[in-house]
Amino acid sequence: MGTQTIPDDLVRTQVDALRTYEALARTANGRSRTALRRLLVQLTARVDAHPHWQGRTPPPGARFEVRRRARDRIAGARETART
């Protein structure tokens, strides 16, 4: 599954969604939390409606692979920030 072609913009959008989800988990109730929820819904919709998925049935595990690559990218950025 790791050799599957997945567009970089799709992975970047998933990274943004994961980071938004993390920010939402750290934020207390209030206006900023509502804005984060709205942004998360928008980003999730962009991932789901990405042209990469259109007109074909994704292979098993394809959406998981997008999330895995996004998590790996976030982990790599955090590791780089520590050094």
C-alpha positions in Angstrom: 0.0 0.0 0.0 2.9 2.4 0.6 3.7 2.6 -3.1 0.2 3.9 -4.0 0.1 7.2 -5.8 -1.6 9.8 -3.7 -1.7 13.5 -4.6 0.4 15.7 -2.3 -2.4 18.3 -2.0 -4.7 15.5 -0.7 -2.1 14.6 2.0 -1.6 18.3 2.8 -5.3 18.8 3.3 -5.4 15.7 5.6 -2.5 17.2 7.6 -4.4 20.4 8.0 -7.5 18.4 9.2 -5.4 16.4 11.7 -3.8 19.6 13.0 -7.2 21.3 13.3 -8.5 18.3 15.2 -5.6 18.5 17.6 -6.1 22.2 18.1 -9.8 21.6 18.8 -8.9 19.0 21.4 -6.7 21.5 23.2 -9.1 24.5 23.0 -11.6 25.4 25.7 -15.2 26.2 24.9 -15.8 29.4 23.1 -15.7 31.2 19.7 -12.4 29.8 18.6 -13.7 26.3 19.3 -16.7 26.9 17.0 -14.4 28.2 14.3 -12.1 25.2 14.6 -15.1 22.8 14.3 -16.3 24.6 11.2 -12.8 24.5 9.7 -12.5 20.8 10.5 -15.8 20.1 8.7 -14.6 22.0 5.7 -11.2 20.2 5.6 -12.8 16.8 6.0 -15.3 17.6 3.2 -12.3 18.6 1.0 -10.6 15.3 1.7 -13.7 13.3 0.9 -14.5 15.2 -2.2 -11.0 15.3 -3.6 -10.8 14.5 -7.3 -8.5 11.6 -6.5 -11.5 9.7 -5.2 -13.9 10.7 -8.1 -15.0 8.2 -10.7 -13.4 5.1 -9.2 -13.6 2.9 -6.1 -10.5 3.5 -4.0 -8.6 0.3 -3.3 -9.0 -1.1 0.2 -7.0 0.9 2.7 -6.5 4.0 0.4 -8.1 6.4 2.8 -6.2 4.9 5.7 -3.0 5.4 3.7 -3.8 9.1 3.2 -4.2 9.5 7.0 -1.0 7.5 7.7 1.0 9.7 5.4 -0.4 12.8 7.0 0.4 11.5 10.5 4.0 10.7 9.3 4.4 14.1 7.8 3.3 15.7 11.1 5.6 13.5 13.1 8.5 14.4 10.8 7.8 18.1 11.2 7.7 17.8 15.0 11.0 15.8 15.0 12.6 18.4 12.8 11.4 21.2 15.1 13.0 19.5 18.1 16.4 19.4 16.5 
